[in-house]
Amino acid sequence: MPNILSVVTFLPLVGAGLILLARLLNKGGADGAARWIALIATTAVLAVSAVLVMQFKPELATYQFVERYVWFAGAQYHMGVDGISILFVLLTAFLMPICILASWTTIKDRVVDYMIAFLVLETLVIGVFTSLDLFLFYIFFEGTLVPMFIIIGVWGGANRIYASYKFFLYTLLGSVLMLLAMLWMAAETGTTSIPALKDYAFSPAAQPLLWLAFFSSFAVKMPMWPVHTWLPDAHVQAPTAGSVILAGILLKLGGYGFLLFNLPMFPQASQTFAPLVFTLSVIAIVYTSLVAFRQTD
């Protein structure tokens, strides 16, 4: 299948467009159609992702199914998957139909908007795992905040507004430094290609600053202690399917970011800051265990 990565990434948007069309044709009464279109679209994405996995050659230590088109001013539409990202694509495609089915009867208000939000979220998440351009990755990475913010804020629990704003602000502010680092990297190297940046030797003086800039975003996204406090509110207030996607996919974006950027691009800084990461992780294990032990509910 030609351009299979573009198909699997943007197929959910086709479903979202069909739901909007159904709403226009039915003059607002398209809840049933929205459910079925969302289920069919997400199932189709799962089928295409299964084909993607079957055609993937794990013996090749390189990016596969690469698509690359120049846009403007050096910006590129650059997509591809490796042995790690292809599994995340499959995981996303597997969970989405389950989320649609889990919301079949529990979501009764603004069903059309809910299904569109999930389909847009699926495109953005898969885009994170298939992007091989620095700024294309950032667009998809930050774009995931918007539909999840809406899902929590509109269909969440009693304290959903507070939880959605906390989720949005924490994760957005954490990514500001990452954007600045990306701009510097593009200016320094003359490329926004992630594979090319992995082969570039950043200076020992720049690596710690760049590592910390990316860490500020990915640590919040995971989330690591002590920048984790948005997560309990978001999980409690999100609808069931929202919690599934949050735990199953969105919290993995931080770890994927570490594997994509911090470790291969800044190896010296990664070695320097490894004790910091280990210390924060151990504190999180002990602290959360004590908190859970003390809970009465």
N, C-alpha and C positions, 0 to 999 in steps of 0.2 A: 504494500500500500504506500503510494508516494506521500511524502509530507505527513507521515503517520503521527509525529509528535504534535504538529499543529492541529490535526484532527482530534486527538485525544485531549488536547488542552482546551480547544475552543468549541468543541461539540456541546458542552453544557450551555454556552451562550445561545446556541441555536434553539435549545429547549426553552430558554428564558424568553427568546423572541417569539416562539410559538405560543407560550403562555400569554404574553402581552396581546398577541393577535386574537387568541381565544377570548380574552377579556373584552376587546373591542367588538368582536362579533356577537358576544353574548351580553353586551352592555352591563358588565360588572358581575354577572352571575356565572362565573367560570371556575368555581372552586373544584368541582369534580374533575373537569378537564385539566386543571392545573396539577392536581395530584397525579393523574395518569401520565401527563406529558413529562412531569419531573421524574417519575419512576422509569418511564421508557428511556428518557435521555440519559439518566445515570446508569441504567442497565446497559445501554449502548456504549457508554464510556468504559464500563467494566469489560465488555466484550472486546473493544478495540485495545484496551490495555493488556488483556490476556494475549491477544495476537502479538502485541509489542514484546511481551515477555517471551513468548515462544520463538520469536525471530531473533531475540537477543543472543549474542554469542559471548558467553562468559569467559571464554579462553582469551579474548582480545582485551588487553589492558589499555583501552582507549575509549573515547566517547563514541557512541554509535547513534545512528539515525540523525546525523547532524544536518541541520538546516541553517543556512547563513545567507542573509540578504542585507545589503547596505541600505540604510535609510537616509540619513542626512547628517552633516557636520560630524562625521565619524561614528554616529550611533548605528548600531547593527541589531537586526533581528537574528539572534544566534541561539539555536536550541540544540540540545543533545542530552543523552543520558549515559550514565555509567552503571556499574554493578550495584551501587548504593541507591542512587536516585530512582532507578527503575522500580525498585521494591517499594519505595515511598509512593510512586505513581500508582502502583497496583493496590497498595493499602488504601489510598485515598479513594480510588475507584470502587473498591470493595465496600468501604464503609458508607458511602453516600446513598446507595439504594436502601441500605438498612435504616439510615436516618429518615429517609422519605417514608418508608413503611412504618417506622416508629411514630411518625407525626400524622399518620393517616386519619386517625380519629381524635387524637388529643388536641390538635390545632384546629380551632373552629373559627377564629377571627382572622381576617385578612390573609386567607389561605394563599391567594395568588401572590401577594407580596412575599410571603414566607418561602414559597417554593422558588421564586425568582432569586431571593437572597441566597438560598442554598446552592442553586446552580451557578450563580456568579462566584460564590465562595469556592466551589469546586474548580472552576477555571483558574482562579487566582492561586490556589494552593498547588495545583498541578504545574502551573507556570513557574512557581518557585523552584520546583524540582527539575524542570526541564531547561531553565534559562542558563545560558553560557555567556551572557553579556552582563557586565557589571550593573548597568543602570536598568536593564530589563529585569534583572533579578530584584533590584530595589523596588521597582514599580509593583511587581507581583507581591513581594514580601510585605510592603507597607499596605498594599491594596487589600490584603486579607483582613485588615483591621475594620474596614468599613462595613462589609456585610455581617461580620460577627458582632460588631457594635450594635447594628440594627437588630439582629436576632435576639441579643440579650436585652436590649432596651425596649423592644416592642412586645416580645412574647415571653419575657422572663417573669420572675417572681415579684413579690411585693416591693422589694428594694432594688428593682432592676435598673432604675435610672442611675443611682449611685454606683452600682456595680459596673454598668456599661461605660460610664465616664471614667471610672478608675482604671478599667481595663484599657481603654483607648489612650488615655494620657500617659500611663506608665509605659506602654509599649511604643508609643509614638516618640516620646521624649528620649527613650533609650536609643532610638535609631538616628537621632540628629547627628551625633558624633560619627556614626558609621557613614552617613552621607558625606560629611566633610572629608573623612578618610578616603572614600571612593573618588571624590573630586581630585584630591591630591594625587592619588595613585594614577588616575587617568592622565593628569598633567605631567607626572613624572615619567611614566612609561610610554606615553603616546598611544596606548591601546586600552580598550575596555573589555577585551576578550579574557574570560576567566582562565581558560587553559594557558594562554600566553602569560598571564600574571602569575600563574603557579610556577612557571619556569624563570620568572624574573627574580634576580637576587636583590632584594631590598637591603639598604644599608643597615648595619647593626644599630645605628643611632635612631633610625626611623621605625624599625620593627616594634619596639615596645609601645610607642605611641599608637601605631596602627593597630597593634594587637588589642590594646585597651579600648580603642574606639569601636572595634567590632565586638569586643567582649561586652561593652555597655549595652549593646542591642540584644545580642544572643543570650546573655545571662538573664535579662528581663523576660525574654520570650520563653525560656525553658520552664519555669523560672527558677533561678538559684536564690538561696538565702543570701542576703537579706532583702532582695528586691522581688520577693514572692507574694507580697501581701495582697496583690490584686487577684490572685488566683482563687482563694477560697470564696470570695464574693462572687466572682464570675461563675464559678462552678455551681454554687448554691442557687444563684438567681437565673442561670440560663435554663431554657427548656431542655428536656431530656436529650433530644437529638443534638442540641448545641453543646451539651456537656460531652457527648460522644465524640464530636469533631474536635472539641477543645482538647480533650485528653488523648484521643487517638492520633490526631494529625498536627494541630497547631502548636502544641508543646514540643513537637519533634523538630520544628523549624529551627529552633535555637541550636540543638545538637547537630543538625545537618549543616548549619552555618559554620559551626566550629570545624567540622570536617572539610568543608568546602573552602574556607578562607583561612582561619587562624593557624591550623596545623601545617598545611602545605605552603602557604605564602609567607608565614612568619615563624619558621622553625626555631630560630634562636630565642625569640621572645616567648614562644610556647614552652620551651625548656626552662626559661627563667621564671615564668609565672605558673608553672605546674604546681609548685607547693601551695600557691594561693588558691588554685582551683581545688586541690585535694583538701585543704583546710576548710574552705567554705562548704564543701560537700560533706565532710565528716560532721561539721557543726550542724548541718541540715539534718543528717540522719539522727543524731542524738537529740537535737532540739525537738524535731517533729515527733519523734518517738515518745518523748516525755509529755508533749502536749496531748498526743493521742491517748496516752496512758491516763492522763488526768481528766479526760472528758467524761461527762456523765450521760450525754446524749449520743 
